[in-house]
Amino acid sequence: MRTMEKVAYQGWENCYKLSNGKVELIITGDIGPRLIRFGFVGGENEFGEFTDMVGKTGGDEWRIYGGHRFWHAPEDKVRTYYPDNDPVEVTDMGAFVRVVQRTEGTTGIQKELDIYLSDTEAQVKVVHRLRNHNLWPVELAPWGVSVMATGGVAIVPLPPRGSHEENLLPANTLTFWPYVDMSDSRWTWGHKYVMLRQDVGMTAPQKFGAMGLEGKAAYARNGHLFIKTFPYIAEAAYPDFNCAVEVFTNEQFLEVETLGPVVNLMPGGTVEHVEQWYLFDDVPLPTNEAEVEAHVAPKLAAV
């Protein structure tokens, strides 16, 4: 059964731990909205944390902190990096916990998270909600960003492959940023999957985006497998040349990101984006596509 208790965590005095005895997550109340920890009870954090930032509050400087955060796309230095350094309202609604941020002063957008932890399984539903408090419409897309701990590999399924004779038209796109080096050794360009490995010894950033037709992405590390599922709407327009899923890495972390469609959000209106999280144990770290097929694909098929 799911429980909730107020706890101190990493220097923040006002945090809230949700647990079902199998997995736990920690919501920060002093900053946010932010889910700073997710993992098996008694186990390590699947999310990355920045030791020089955790516990800090206030100020006008954006801090990555770590954990899972909520942005709105497209990415812009002024709008996207609005600092989430102030307290949030955390309310136990019974079936879920609601986290509400103060309206962003420079954007007029308010962020909310509804967090549903399964009573028995290693499963979480996170509903990301943007609310427009401006007097005018705003074009945006909800964007869930999970900072993962170092040393793992992200796995994004590609759409089903087919023969040349039966597929004369393209089926999907991949998006690259100008700093991407496709020859970097952290990439694995497979037949069914794109893999991007996090390496603390390699400083050059890498990023790619995909349409996300499968609605799934994963991160394997230290015998654990974290999976996100998300809705994909084929007829909708997505940011960044139609990306519903993106992965970024450098020497400090790797991010598994999902996005909702671009909308023209009217005054007083809201838009939601839902992620489902799953955590599995005893999954070997894959180093190639054959190992993904053997150990990761069955888990992806099961969610």
C-alpha positions in Angstrom: 0.0 0.0 0.0 1.2 3.5 -0.8 2.4 5.7 2.1 3.5 9.3 2.2 5.6 10.9 4.9 7.4 14.2 5.2 11.2 13.8 5.3 14.4 15.8 5.0 16.6 14.9 2.0 20.0 16.1 0.9 19.7 19.4 2.8 16.1 20.1 1.9 14.0 20.0 5.0 10.6 19.8 3.3 10.5 16.7 1.1 7.8 14.0 0.8 8.6 10.3 0.4 6.1 8.1 -1.4 6.7 4.4 -0.9 4.8 1.1 -1.5 7.4 -1.1 0.1 9.0 -2.0 -3.2 10.0 1.4 -4.7 10.1 4.9 -3.4 10.3 8.4 -4.7 11.0 11.7 -3.1 9.3 15.0 -4.0 11.0 18.3 -3.1 8.8 20.8 -1.4 11.4 23.6 -1.1 12.0 23.8 -4.8 10.3 22.4 -7.9 8.3 20.8 -9.2 11.0 18.2 -8.9 11.1 14.4 -8.2 14.6 14.1 -6.9 14.7 10.4 -6.2 13.2 7.2 -7.6 14.5 3.7 -6.8 14.0 0.5 -5.1 13.5 0.8 -1.3 17.0 0.6 0.2 18.6 0.9 -3.2 20.4 3.6 -5.1 18.8 6.5 -6.8 18.1 5.8 -10.5 18.2 9.6 -11.0 21.3 11.6 -11.0 22.0 14.3 -8.3 24.4 17.3 -8.4 26.1 17.3 -5.0 27.1 21.0 -5.3 23.4 22.0 -5.9 21.2 19.7 -3.8 19.8 21.4 -0.7 20.0 24.9 -2.2 17.0 27.2 -2.5 16.2 30.6 -3.8 18.0 32.9 -6.2 17.7 33.7 -9.9 20.2 31.2 -11.2 18.8 28.1 -12.9 20.2 24.9 -11.3 19.9 21.5 -12.7 19.8 19.8 -9.3 19.1 16.4 -10.8 16.0 14.1 -10.6 13.0 14.6 -12.8 11.9 18.1 -13.9 9.2 19.6 -16.0 9.9 22.1 -18.8 8.0 23.5 -21.8 9.4 23.5 -25.3 10.8 24.7 -27.6 14.0 25.2 -25.7 15.0 28.8 -25.2 17.6 30.3 -22.8 15.1 32.8 -21.3 11.9 30.9 -21.2 13.0 27.3 -20.7 15.5 28.0 -18.0 13.2 29.7 -15.6 14.6 28.8 -12.2 12.5 26.4 -10.1 14.2 27.5 -6.9 11.1 28.4 -4.9 8.8 26.3 -2.7 5.9 24.3 -4.3 2.6 23.2 -2.9 2.5 19.5 -2.2 -1.0 18.0 -1.5 -1.9 14.3 -0.9 -5.1 13.9 -3.0 -5.7 10.3 -1.9 -5.2 8.5 -5.1 -2.3 10.7 -6.1 -0.1 13.6 -4.9 -0.4 17.0 -6.6 2.6 19.4 -6.8 1.9 22.9 -7.9 4.5 25.6 -8.8 3.9 29.3 -8.5 3.2 30.9 -11.8 6.4 31.7 -13.6 6.9 35.4 -13.5 8.5 35.8 -16.9 6.3 33.3 -18.8 2.9 33.4 -17.1 2.9 29.6 -17.2 2.2 27.4 -14.1 3.5 23.9 -13.8 1.7 21.0 -12.0 2.5 17.4 -11.5 0.1 14.6 -10.4 2.0 11.6 -9.2 0.4 8.2 -8.9 2.5 5.5 -7.2 1.2 1.9 -7.6 0.1 0.2 -4.4 2.2 -2.9 -5.1 4.3 -2.6 -8.3 7.4 -0.7 -9.4 5.3 1.7 -11.4 4.6 5.4 -11.3 2.3 7.6 -13.5 3.3 11.2 -13.7 0.8 13.7 -15.2 2.6 16.9 -16.3 0.2 19.9 -16.6 0.8 23.4 -17.9 -1.6 26.2 -17.2 -1.6 29.5 -19.1 -2.2 32.5 -16.8 -1.5 35.0 -19.5 -4.2 37.1 -21.3 -2.9 35.8 -24.6 -2.3 32.3 -26.2 1.1 30.7 -25.8 2.5 28.2 -28.2 4.3 25.4 -26.3 4.7 21.7 -25.6 5.0 19.9 -22.3 8.4 18.3 -21.7 9.3 15.8 -19.1 13.1 15.5 -18.4 14.6 12.7 -16.3 18.3 13.2 -15.3 19.7 9.6 -15.0 22.6 8.5 -12.9 26.0 8.0 -14.6 27.3 4.8 -16.2 24.2 3.5 -18.0 22.9 3.4 -21.6 19.7 4.8 -23.1 17.7 2.7 -25.5 15.1 4.1 -27.9 13.2 1.7 -30.2 12.9 2.4 -33.9 9.7 1.8 -35.8 9.4 -1.7 -37.4 11.7 -2.1 -40.4 10.6 -3.4 -43.7 11.6 -4.3 -47.3 12.6 -1.7 -49.9 10.0 -3.1 -52.3 7.1 -2.5 -49.9 8.3 0.8 -48.4 9.0 3.4 -51.0 8.1 6.3 -48.7 10.0 7.2 -45.5 8.5 6.1 -42.2 10.3 8.1 -39.5 12.8 10.9 -38.8 15.7 11.3 -36.4 16.8 14.8 -35.3 20.3 15.9 -34.6 21.8 19.1 -33.0 24.8 20.9 -34.6 27.2 19.5 -31.9 26.3 15.9 -32.5 29.1 13.6 -33.7 27.6 10.4 -35.1 31.0 8.7 -35.1 31.3 9.1 -31.3 31.9 5.8 -29.6 28.9 6.3 -27.2 26.5 5.7 -30.1 25.1 2.4 -31.3 23.1 2.7 -34.4 21.2 -0.6 -34.6 18.6 -2.2 -36.8 15.9 -1.9 -34.2 17.3 0.5 -31.6 19.4 3.6 -31.1 21.6 3.4 -28.0 23.5 6.2 -26.3 25.9 5.4 -23.5 26.8 7.7 -20.7 30.5 7.9 -20.0 32.0 10.1 -17.3 35.3 10.3 -19.2 33.8 11.8 -22.4 33.0 15.5 -22.2 31.5 16.2 -25.6 27.7 16.5 -25.5 25.6 14.3 -27.7 21.9 14.4 -28.3 19.3 13.0 -30.7 15.5 13.1 -31.0 13.0 10.7 -32.6 9.3 10.6 -33.4 8.7 8.1 -30.7 6.3 6.0 -32.7 6.7 3.2 -30.2 6.0 5.4 -27.2 8.8 3.9 -25.2 12.3 4.7 -24.0 14.6 3.0 -21.5 17.8 3.4 -19.5 19.8 0.5 -18.2 22.3 0.8 -15.4 23.8 -1.4 -12.7 21.4 -4.3 -13.2 18.3 -2.1 -13.3 16.1 -1.1 -16.2 14.1 2.2 -16.1 11.4 2.4 -18.7 9.2 5.4 -19.7 6.1 5.0 -21.8 4.3 8.0 -23.3 1.5 8.6 -25.7 2.4 9.4 -29.4 -0.2 11.1 -31.6 0.6 10.4 -35.2 -1.3 13.4 -36.6 0.1 15.9 -34.2 3.1 18.3 -34.6 5.9 17.9 -32.1 8.9 20.2 -31.3 12.4 19.9 -32.8 11.4 18.5 -36.2 8.7 16.3 -34.7 10.4 14.7 -31.7 8.4 13.0 -29.0 11.5 11.5 -27.3 15.0 12.9 -26.9 18.2 11.8 -25.2 21.1 14.0 -24.2 24.4 13.1 -22.5 27.7 14.6 -21.4 30.3 13.6 -18.8 28.0 14.4 -15.9 24.6 12.8 -16.7 22.2 11.5 -19.3 18.7 12.7 -19.8 15.7 10.7 -21.0 13.2 13.2 -22.2 9.7 12.9 -23.6 7.5 15.7 -25.2 3.9 16.2 -25.9 2.5 17.8 -29.1 2.8 21.6 -29.7 -0.4 23.4 -28.8 -1.6 27.0 -28.9 -2.6 27.2 -25.2 -5.4 29.6 -24.7 -5.7 31.9 -21.6 -6.8 29.9 -18.7 -6.3 26.7 -20.6 -4.3 23.6 -19.6 -2.4 20.9 -21.5 -1.3 17.5 -20.1 1.5 15.1 -20.9 1.6 11.6 -19.2 4.6 9.4 -18.5 4.4 5.9 -17.1 7.5 4.7 -15.3 8.6 1.1 -14.7 11.6 -0.2 -12.8 13.0 -3.7 -13.3 15.8 -5.5 -11.4 18.2 -8.2 -12.6 18.6 -6.8 -16.1 22.2 -7.0 -17.5 23.6 -3.8 -19.0 23.4 -4.3 -22.7 26.4 -3.4 -24.8 25.0 -4.2 -28.2 21.7 -4.8 -30.0 21.7 -8.5 -29.5 21.8 -8.0 -25.7 19.0 -5.5 -26.0 16.9 -8.1 -27.8 17.7 -10.7 -25.1 17.3 -8.7 -21.9 15.5 -5.4 -22.6 13.1 -6.1 -25.4 11.0 -8.5 -23.3 10.6 -5.8 -20.6 9.6 -3.2 -23.3 7.1 -5.6 -24.7 5.6 -6.2 -21.2 4.7 -2.5 -20.5 
